[in-house]
């Protein structure tokens, strides 16, 4: 009898303890914040965790992309190594002190010629391992998985970017854009056309220099400002990949990218030479590459800088599938398919894009529920070009636990509890009679 009383009392107490939503939340839905992943694609002690804040809720009020406030504070030319953010310099010095940055001297470089290293250093040797000389450093990406045409374009954004984005949208495809930081400043609308369409954004430095000719601080500036601008313009996403201009990288350069900023170096295994070609020469090169064996997969160097380069790709596109290749955005084709260091993709809802794109305060009031449930569904993302919401199909990071919003009214819930309580009392009377 005593056990039965305790059991009923416990059940009754647990029922009454369920929280009731405030009446003001009744019968309407709420916007909810989605938390960023607890685990980045870098170890917890990597400096990139502290170099870029993880919006939303990072205490920063981001200006709208393309506004004067947005572009203020960024250099319009090559970054001054003497005025870099202190945290970047500290991270570089720590990596050097830890022996993570090889002591490779700067190269000298004449445009359109291979870099030359002092003291007779062999560019193909393990000390330098210059990507320009096709020396491959383990961990750098040169090939895509077998049978994959891993698509990417360099030097954007440009006035041609929307044409490329619109064409791929008609094919239900996206690509990876290795973007130049100063070009993002000059073409914010074109940048947003790619990002809002779900394309993957990666780093192509701030001013497109020969990277091995630069000092280590200059390298930090070229990468850091590009990463920061992308981060501040994409809802807090931190780029995961970078491509060296002209393919000019070596042990020192790629180590700074990786150890300071968490960036993985991406090169290519075929060069269309579209930047200097004619429609016929570009089409001929692409046709030749598509006829190659499917092992390894293709990473072709292409550019979105002129009508001839974009139109040549559009003309060749039908041949890709016809030749038996699977077309994928490069960033989704390699590793685990996550485009950013702290987010799955440009459309995944692990970052609230409206906080940055619309210039809203990241501390603005938004409701969340105490119930956490994994989900994979279509969500609504904000379009930066119009400031309005449009439905966008997104893939939710499975590591996340997106919040859900209570939809039942407080009155209805209280009525349910009364009925439940009556049932409990009836059961108790039956048990103890």
C-alpha positions in Angstrom: 0.0 0.0 0.0 2.8 2.5 0.9 4.6 1.7 -2.3 1.5 2.4 -4.3 1.0 5.7 -2.6 4.6 6.7 -3.3 4.3 5.7 -6.9 1.1 7.7 -7.4 2.6 10.7 -5.6 5.7 10.6 -7.8 3.7 10.4 -11.0 1.5 13.3 -9.8 4.5 15.5 -9.0 6.2 14.9 -12.3 3.0 15.8 -14.2 2.6 19.1 -12.3 6.3 19.9 -12.8 6.1 20.1 -16.6 6.7 23.8 -17.6 3.9 25.7 -19.3 4.7 28.0 -22.2 3.9 31.6 -21.5 0.5 32.6 -22.9 2.1 35.2 -25.1 3.7 32.4 -27.1 0.3 30.8 -27.9 -0.7 29.9 -31.4 2.1 31.4 -33.4 5.6 30.3 -34.4 8.9 31.9 -33.6 12.3 32.3 -35.2 14.8 30.1 -33.5 18.6 30.3 -33.2 20.5 27.3 -34.4 23.7 26.6 -32.4 27.0 26.3 -34.1 28.6 22.8 -33.9 30.4 22.0 -30.7 33.2 20.5 -32.7 35.0 22.3 -35.5 37.0 20.5 -38.2 40.1 21.5 -36.3 41.4 20.4 -32.9 40.1 22.4 -30.0 43.5 24.0 -29.3 43.9 25.3 -32.9 44.3 29.1 -32.9 41.6 29.5 -35.5 39.0 29.0 -32.8 39.9 32.3 -31.2 40.8 34.3 -34.3 37.3 34.4 -35.7 34.2 34.8 -33.5 31.5 32.2 -33.9 28.3 34.2 -34.8 25.5 34.3 -33.8 25.6 35.5 -30.3 29.2 36.6 -30.5 28.6 40.1 -29.3 29.3 41.7 -32.7 26.8 43.9 -34.6 27.6 43.1 -38.3 26.9 45.7 -40.9 25.1 44.8 -44.1 27.2 43.3 -46.9 28.1 46.0 -49.4 27.6 48.9 -47.0 30.3 51.5 -46.3 30.4 50.2 -42.7 31.0 46.7 -44.0 34.0 47.6 -46.1 35.5 50.0 -43.5 38.6 48.7 -41.9 39.7 46.5 -44.7 42.8 47.4 -46.8 42.2 48.3 -50.4 45.6 47.0 -51.5 48.2 44.6 -50.1 47.8 44.4 -46.3 50.4 46.3 -44.3 52.3 43.6 -42.2 52.9 46.3 -39.5 49.2 46.8 -38.8 47.8 43.3 -38.7 45.5 42.3 -35.9 47.6 41.4 -32.8 45.9 38.0 -32.4 47.0 36.9 -35.9 50.6 37.9 -35.1 50.5 36.1 -31.8 49.2 32.9 -33.5 52.0 33.1 -36.1 54.7 33.5 -33.5 53.3 30.7 -31.4 53.3 28.4 -34.5 56.9 29.4 -35.3 58.0 28.8 -31.7 56.4 25.4 -31.7 58.4 24.4 -34.8 55.3 24.1 -37.0 56.5 26.6 -39.6 59.5 25.4 -41.6 62.3 28.0 -42.1 62.1 28.2 -45.9 63.5 31.4 -47.4 61.3 33.7 -49.6 61.6 33.0 -53.3 62.2 35.5 -56.0 59.7 35.4 -58.8 59.4 36.9 -62.2 55.8 36.9 -63.4 54.9 33.9 -65.5 58.1 32.1 -64.4 58.7 29.5 -61.7 60.0 30.8 -58.4 63.7 30.7 -57.6 65.0 29.9 -54.1 68.3 31.3 -52.8 71.4 29.2 -51.8 70.7 26.6 -54.5 67.7 25.2 -52.6 66.0 22.5 -54.6 62.3 23.5 -55.1 61.4 19.8 -55.5 63.3 18.7 -52.3 61.6 18.0 -49.0 62.7 21.3 -47.5 60.9 23.5 -50.0 58.5 21.2 -51.9 57.2 23.9 -54.2 53.7 23.3 -55.7 54.7 25.3 -58.7 57.2 22.5 -59.5 54.4 19.9 -58.9 55.9 18.8 -55.6 53.1 17.3 -53.6 53.0 17.8 -49.8 51.0 15.2 -47.9 47.7 16.7 -46.8 47.3 19.1 -49.7 44.6 18.4 -52.2 45.5 17.8 -55.8 43.1 15.1 -56.9 39.4 14.5 -56.4 37.9 11.0 -55.7 37.7 8.6 -58.6 35.1 9.5 -61.2 34.4 12.9 -59.7 34.6 16.2 -61.6 35.4 18.5 -58.7 34.4 21.9 -59.9 35.9 25.2 -58.8 36.5 28.6 -60.2 39.2 31.2 -59.3 39.5 35.0 -59.1 35.8 35.8 -58.3 33.6 37.5 -57.6 33.3 39.3 -60.9 30.6 40.6 -63.2 30.5 37.1 -64.7 29.7 35.4 -61.4 25.9 35.7 -61.7 25.9 34.2 -65.2 27.9 31.2 -63.9 25.6 30.9 -60.8 22.4 31.1 -62.8 23.6 28.5 -65.3 24.6 26.0 -62.6 21.3 26.7 -60.8 19.5 25.6 -63.8 21.3 22.3 -63.6 20.7 22.0 -59.8 24.5 22.2 -59.3 26.9 24.4 -57.4 30.6 25.0 -57.5 33.4 26.2 -55.2 34.5 29.8 -55.6 38.1 30.6 -54.6 37.6 34.3 -54.1 40.0 37.2 -53.9 39.3 39.5 -50.9 39.5 42.8 -52.7 37.2 41.5 -55.4 34.6 40.7 -52.7 34.9 44.4 -51.6 34.4 45.6 -55.2 31.6 43.2 -56.2 29.5 42.5 -53.1 26.3 41.9 -55.0 28.0 39.3 -57.2 29.5 37.7 -54.1 26.1 37.4 -52.6 24.6 35.9 -55.8 27.0 32.9 -55.3 26.6 32.6 -51.5 22.8 33.0 -51.5 22.6 30.3 -54.2 24.3 27.8 -51.9 27.7 27.9 -53.6 30.8 27.2 -51.6 33.1 30.1 -50.7 36.9 29.6 -50.3 40.0 31.7 -50.0 42.2 32.9 -52.9 44.1 35.6 -50.9 43.5 39.3 -50.6 45.4 40.6 -53.7 46.5 37.5 -55.7 50.3 37.7 -55.1 53.0 35.1 -55.6 52.8 33.8 -52.0 56.3 32.3 -51.7 57.8 35.7 -52.4 56.2 37.2 -49.3 57.3 37.4 -45.7 55.4 35.3 -43.2 53.6 38.4 -41.8 52.5 39.3 -45.4 51.2 35.8 -45.9 49.2 36.1 -42.7 47.7 39.4 -43.9 46.7 38.0 -47.4 45.0 35.0 -45.8 43.6 36.6 -42.7 41.8 39.5 -44.2 40.2 37.3 -46.8 39.0 34.9 -44.2 37.7 37.7 -42.0 35.7 39.3 -44.8 34.2 35.9 -45.8 33.4 35.2 -42.1 31.7 38.6 -41.7 29.7 38.2 -44.9 28.4 34.6 -44.6 26.9 34.4 -41.2 30.1 33.6 -39.3 31.3 30.8 -41.5 35.1 30.2 -41.4 36.5 29.0 -44.7 38.1 25.6 -44.8 40.1 25.7 -48.1 42.4 28.1 -49.9 44.1 27.9 -53.3 47.5 29.7 -53.8 47.5 32.1 -56.8 49.5 30.6 -59.7 49.7 27.5 -57.6 52.6 29.2 -55.8 53.0 27.5 -52.4 55.7 25.6 -50.5 56.3 24.1 -47.1 56.4 27.5 -45.3 53.3 29.0 -47.0 51.0 26.0 -46.6 52.1 25.6 -43.0 51.2 29.1 -42.1 47.8 28.6 -43.8 47.2 25.4 -41.9 48.7 26.1 -38.5 47.5 29.7 -38.1 44.2 29.7 -39.9 43.3 26.0 -40.3 43.2 26.3 -44.1 43.8 23.2 -46.2 45.7 23.9 -49.5 44.0 23.0 -52.7 45.9 22.9 -56.0 44.8 21.2 -59.3 45.7 18.2 -61.5 44.7 19.8 -64.9 45.0 23.4 -66.1 42.6 24.6 -68.7 44.7 27.8 -69.3 41.3 29.5 -69.9 42.6 32.8 -68.7 44.8 33.1 -71.8 42.9 30.9 -74.2 40.4 31.1 -76.9 37.0 29.4 -76.9 38.4 26.7 -79.2 41.6 26.1 -77.2 39.6 25.9 -73.9 37.1 23.5 -75.3 39.8 21.4 -76.7 41.6 21.2 -73.3 38.4 20.4 -71.4 37.5 17.7 -74.0 40.9 16.1 -73.6 40.7 16.1 -69.8 37.2 14.5 -69.8 38.6 11.6 -71.9 41.1 10.8 -69.2 40.8 7.7 -67.0 38.5 8.2 -64.0 41.4 7.6 -61.6 42.1 10.0 -60.1 39.2 12.3 -60.3 39.5 15.7 -62.0 40.4 19.1 -60.4 40.6 21.5 -63.3 41.9 25.1 -62.9 39.2 27.4 -64.3 38.4 31.1 -63.8 35.2 33.2 -63.6 36.9 36.4 -64.8 35.7 36.8 -68.4 33.0 35.8 -70.8 35.3 33.5 -72.7 36.2 31.5 -69.6 32.6 31.1 -68.3 31.1 30.5 -71.7 33.7 27.8 -72.4 32.7 26.0 -69.3 29.0 26.3 -70.1 29.6 24.9 -73.5 31.6 21.9 -72.2 29.2 21.2 -69.3 27.0 18.6 -71.2 30.2 16.6 -72.0 31.0 16.1 -68.3 28.1 13.7 -67.6 28.2 12.3 -71.1 31.8 11.2 -70.5 30.7 9.4 -67.3 31.9 12.0 -64.7 29.9 12.9 -61.6 29.9 16.7 -61.3 30.3 18.1 -57.7 31.4 21.3 -56.1 35.1 20.7 -55.0 34.5 21.5 -51.4 31.7 18.9 -51.2 33.7 16.3 -53.1 36.7 16.1 -50.8 37.2 15.1 -47.2 33.8 14.7 -45.4 32.0 17.2 -47.6 31.9 20.1 -45.1 32.7 23.4 -46.8 33.6 25.4 -43.8 35.6 24.8 -40.6 32.5 25.5 -38.4 29.5 24.8 -40.7 28.5 22.1 -43.1 27.7 24.4 -46.1 26.5 27.8 -47.2 22.9 26.7 -46.7 23.1 24.6 -43.6 21.2 26.1 -40.6 24.0 25.8 -38.1 24.6 29.5 -38.6 21.9 32.2 -38.6 22.8 34.0 -41.8 20.4 36.9 -41.2 22.5 38.2 -38.3 25.2 39.2 -40.8 23.6 39.5 -44.2 20.9 41.9 -43.0 23.1 43.7 -40.6 21.1 42.8 -37.6 22.4 42.8 -34.1 23.5 39.3 -33.1 22.0 40.0 -29.6 18.5 40.7 -31.0 15.7 38.9 -29.3 14.9 35.5 -30.7 12.9 32.8 -29.0 14.2 29.3 -28.4 12.6 26.2 -27.0 14.0 24.0 -24.3 13.4 20.9 -26.4 16.3 19.8 -28.6 15.7 17.4 -31.4 17.9 16.4 -34.4 16.3 17.2 -37.7 16.9 17.4 -41.4 14.4 19.5 -43.1 13.8 22.5 -45.3 14.3 25.8 -43.6 13.9 29.4 -44.5 17.1 31.4 -45.1 17.4 35.2 -45.6 18.3 36.5 -49.0 20.9 39.1 -48.7 20.2 40.9 -51.9 16.6 41.7 -51.0 16.4 41.6 -47.3 13.4 39.2 -47.5 13.0 35.5 -46.7 12.8 32.9 -49.4 12.5 29.1 -48.9 15.8 27.4 -49.3 16.4 23.6 -49.1 19.1 23.0 -46.6 21.0 20.1 -45.2 21.3 20.2 -41.4 24.5 19.2 -39.8 23.7 15.9 -38.0 25.9 16.9 -35.1 23.5 19.8 -34.3 20.4 19.7 -32.2 18.2 22.5 -33.7 15.6 23.9 -31.4 11.9 23.5 -31.9 9.2 26.0 -31.1 6.2 25.2 -28.8 3.0 25.6 -30.8 0.3 24.3 -28.3 -1.4 27.0 -26.2 -0.9 27.2 -22.5 -4.7 26.9 -21.9 -4.9 23.7 -23.9 -1.9 22.2 -22.1 -3.5 23.1 -18.7 -6.7 21.4 -19.7 -4.8 18.3 -20.7 -3.1 18.3 -17.3 -6.5 18.5 -15.5 -7.8 15.5 -17.4 -4.6 13.6 -16.7 -4.9 14.5 -13.0 -8.5 13.3 -12.9 -7.3 10.0 -14.3 -4.6 9.7 -11.8 -7.0 10.3 -8.9 -9.4 7.8 -10.2 -6.6 5.2 -10.5 -5.6 6.0 -6.9 -9.1 5.5 -5.6 -9.4 2.2 -7.4 -6.0 1.0 -6.0 -6.7 1.9 -2.4 -10.4 1.0 -2.2 
